Amino acid sequence: MEMKPLGRTGIQVSDLCLGTMTFGTQTSEADAHTQMSIALDAGINFIDAAEMYPVNPVSKETIGRTEEILGNWNAANPARRGDYVLATKHSGAGFAHVRDGAPISAQTIHEAIEGSLRRLRTDCIDLYQFHWPNRGSYMFRQNWNYSPSGHNTEEVLDNMQECLEALQFQVDKGNIRAFGLSNESAWGTGQWLRLAEQMGAPRVASVQNEYSLLCRHFDTDMAELSVHEDVGLMAFSPLGAGFLTGKYQGGAVPEGSRMSLVPQMGGRVSNRVFLAVAAYLEIAERHGLDPIHMALAWCRTRRFVMSAIFGATSVEQLQHILAGKDLQLPDEILAEISQAHRANPMPF
């Protein structure tokens, strides 16, 4: 397991991160606790959560349950809290199940952090992230009709300054150690960086955006910013929401899978997706590779990727993923993957 710097914070994180988004729905608490122990024993020291989790599906009744499950594990294993970097997220504007959809502000930052600390049963959150910008985002297939034209730039920047002041207060209190973004753009990340430097406030350490063989929005402007500004990518859905496992090929919908619960997979389902997946599965088969291991290994070759966040609905899935944690892809396979990408660009 390779260790990568978390921005310029001095914190080191494993280049695989255990995502906990299914803890409390698809994954039982007992399985979740077992996964925590297995992941840490395997060398993973990075765990990602969010106050709105679990997902598949998201519901008002389960909001905060994932953090509670992690908190119960922390309480039962107090000596191991220092073994890992804990990340969680602040829900933002429009998400009615949390704070009635209030945007991120100084007031909600205080309330959200206190709630997460209580549920996680910890004294400090190592990486505190904003789940999505108040102004909206082109992520989650919203790029097809996203437009920034309705934003008031002055109001956006004023809110960023307010939030940075609130984050500094939380750092000073010892409630958080570092600050990260999620579902953010190059312009937004650049403004957070600029304002933090002007104010002497917490600097963006990371950005958590979707990234996989099937979703490569990050490859251009965001990749350049990431490399030059030391803002590492926490790649979520590196297995393409499960498509890259091959389990959905040929119209298959395994019982208990994400697609069985969320049929349109957040707008990812299309004929082009299955054609692209077939190309990557063919490469893996020809070289005798497990497609899951290949997809994760490819993601970790990208210079700007700090850590690839994977989810496992069961202990068996986690063990399967960990079996390929040391795979390194030769140039021949990387070249074939590039050719497949050119033939099947951006299926979602």
Secondary structure, 3 states (H helix, E strand, C coil): CCEEECCCCCCEEECEEEECCCECCCECHHHHHHHHHHHHHCCCCEEECCCCCCCCCCCHHHCCHHHHHHHHHHHHCHHHHHHCEEEEEECCCCCCCCHHHCCCCHHHHHHHHHHHHHHHCCCCEEEEEECCCCCCCCCCCHHHCCCCCCCCHHHHHHHHHHHHHHHHHHHHHCCEEEEEEECCCHHHHHHHHHHHHHHCCCCEEEEEEECECCECHHHCHHHHHHHHHCCEEEEECCCHHHHHHCCCHHHCCCCCCHHHHCCCHHHCCCHHHHHHHHHHHHHHHHCCCCHHHHHHHHHHHCCCEEEEEEECCCHHHHHHHHCCCCCCCCHHHHHHHHHHHHHCCCCC
